[in-house]
Amino acid sequence: MSLGGAIGVCCLAIVLTIPGILAAQDARVAARQPVVARDESRNPVFAGFPLLLRRTDPYGARPLTRIFLAQGSKDIEPPPGLSSFPRAGEVLVSPGLREVLRAEPALAQRLPGRESGLIGPQGLARPEELVAYIGVRRAELPDGVPVARFGKEEAPDPTVAAATLGILRFTMVGIVLVPLAVFLSVCARLSAAERARRLAALRLLGMSAKEVQRVNAAETVAAAGIGSLLGLGVYWVLNQLVSRVGLPGFTWYPSDGTLAGSTVGTCLVGCPALAWVVGRVSARKAATNPLAVRRTAPQKSPSAWGFVPLLAGAGVAAGYCVAGATGHVPSDSGPSALLIPSMVVLIGVGLVTILPRLSRSLAGRIARSTRSLTLGLAMRRNEAEPGGALRVAAGLVLLVFAASLAQGVLIELDQVSRNTAPIQMYDMPDGRLTAAQRAALERIPGIRAHWATAPTHGDETAVGGPPEIVLATCAELRKALPWVGKCTDGQPQRLRDSSVQEQSGTAEAGKKVVVTLVGGRGSLEFKAPRRTLPYRDHAGLPALGSGMILVPPSALPQGARPEEATLSLMSGSDPDTVRAVLDGIAHVVPTIAVAPQGLNVTALQQIAVVKTLLAIGMFLAVVIGIAAYLVAAADRAVERRPQVTALTLLGARRRTLRAVQVAQVVLPLAVGLLLAVVMGKMAEASYLITGGGTVFWDTAGLPLLLTGTLCVVAVAALGSLPLVGRRIDPELIRRD
């Protein structure tokens, strides 16, 4: 009981501290957010206040945050983690960014200046976060905002968004907390079963039923309390070690994982309370009918009420599966936000409560029909003692059920929008660039093509509004698009995506189109062309919009650029190329805002964190499942020694007895695992249907799940073999 409670409390503490770790990280991010200086008219006040410009670029799947600071005449407290503002030309980097710079020197192109120090832990969400404070002159920050102070109540981009945090809570409940509750209950029940004969003897010696219950409660609570303290100590050691090493995609400071008072109270009170309740129920028979315990009376048939939770949960899952198959997809809010977690809990509890009844019924039918001595002995034992099936199989059944749920969560996370096209686009405001900078950007190694897009004026009645123009040559289009039809240079042409039916922003042929130019150049006027240029775009990342007008750059006056134009650069989408292009852009124009289309680095980082936490949950589920099996197997070995000894003295061979032990374990376990796979896939489908993705039925993950299930059966069978030893001890059956 103490060892099982220690394992359970340690796992519970890990799950309960995850929200605190995320909250501590978000609090440090909020503390470094700038508060804009404003006057009474709510307009920013620039005079004297330091200026700040924040840029977040992707470095692979991780965000690189660059904060440009320009000092002013007014003194304010520097951001957390900095002792003072960096001077112009100085760069302060996080420890994680310093390590990356040593491995990737080219990344220094994004940080104009010399490295002069490190950012303290108070200014970083995580130890591996990539952050840099770059000191510049005020003239270099025309888009900077005046800062009155640092510190806000909430972080703009939390470590895990609220919706994603809901996914995480759902997963932890399904794959950790439900198996954990069952595991602690099994430990308490086994602990009470070991004491049942002694408690019955105390009752026969004259103790009252209440006194026997008190003795049992005191022993149970003491053992569970020792286990709880031991589990909290193990968690403290794990937090100190793992936080310093880190996990892939997620690290934290040791102080973030400090146990809160509520967590300590839950562990120290919850585990003993659960053990007391289970122990009281288990000791009731010894207190009320001690002779039945001393003489090992036959067990009563398990109640059929154990099927109620499973049927209720399966009904909810079946309803969602039917809704998904018929196209009536419900949303993930409203009733689904309550029904889906409730369904998971009901199915998890139901898989455990039906095992004794199911095992007894199946064992009785097989025993009556078989002619095999081995199978007959095994089934008669399961029929006489159906609770043994629950104790051995419960943890492993819930482990398989949790694995199916984890597959569903991973599938939904993989459906998050990301760039799957062979090209990567980088959009930036063209008006911020000089001609030399524009030419340098177009020459960056890895750039395949480039063009500029701009809005037009004129035909306000066009479908979808006035069309946009694309300033590009035919050669640039062919470099960036999979297929381009017959294109004529020097003439405006209407673009038409051959795979799209509706066209947005399509002006009627012959209507006047006006493009406003900057630099006192007036405007460019032309008629919407009749000639169309068919093309095919990339499915994952459309580079152009059907209905846009292709205008040759030679149509513009010398040195003129459209107003509100956007420069788009195209490169390959492999991570190394994307990283090199972003480095090149930052080297040419360090402070420009770059939007990599189809690459949401913040979402990718959140997914990496959630996947890591999900891996922690699956690891805990495996630990709990294996621990439950080992505890039950060890108890069963002790409990079965008298029966094995008696059969040995009657002439049964060790080979036969080993086969009996394997059959006793494998049959109820196989039935439970089959139900776990079926119910797990139904629950997974229900979760995916309400997740809003395109994948509802996870057929690709079924072979892996079945393979894992067979491995679980094989491990359980091997674990049953040592129950029969070579030594015969008649003392074990002398009392009987």
Secondary structure as UniProt FT lines:
FT   HELIX           2..31
FT   STRAND          34..36
FT   TURN            40..41
FT   STRAND          51..59
FT   TURN            60..61
FT   STRAND          62..70
FT   TURN            80..81
FT   TURN            88..89
FT   STRAND          90..93
FT   HELIX           95..103
FT   HELIX           105..110
FT   STRAND          114..118
FT   HELIX           121..123
FT   TURN            127..128
FT   STRAND          130..135
FT   HELIX           138..140
FT   TURN            142..143
FT   STRAND          145..150
FT   HELIX           162..172
FT   HELIX           173..177
FT   HELIX           178..204
FT   TURN            205..206
FT   HELIX           209..245
FT   TURN            248..249
FT   HELIX           254..257
FT   HELIX           261..288
FT   HELIX           290..294
FT   TURN            295..296
FT   HELIX           304..306
FT   HELIX           307..325
FT   TURN            326..327
FT   HELIX           335..353
FT   HELIX           355..369
FT   HELIX           373..384
FT   HELIX           387..414
FT   STRAND          423..429
FT   HELIX           430..432
FT   HELIX           435..442
FT   TURN            445..446
FT   STRAND          447..454
FT   STRAND          457..458
FT   TURN            460..461
FT   STRAND          469..471
FT   HELIX           474..480
FT   STRAND          483..484
FT   TURN            489..490
FT   STRAND          493..497
FT   TURN            498..499
FT   TURN            509..510
FT   STRAND          512..517
FT   STRAND          523..527
FT   STRAND          532..536
FT   TURN            546..547
FT   STRAND          549..551
FT   HELIX           553..555
FT   TURN            558..559
FT   TURN            563..564
FT   STRAND          566..572
FT   HELIX           575..588
FT   TURN            590..591
FT   STRAND          595..596
FT   TURN            597..598
FT   HELIX           601..649
FT   TURN            650..651
FT   HELIX           654..690
FT   TURN            691..692
FT   TURN            700..701
FT   HELIX           702..720
FT   HELIX           721..723
FT   HELIX           731..734
//
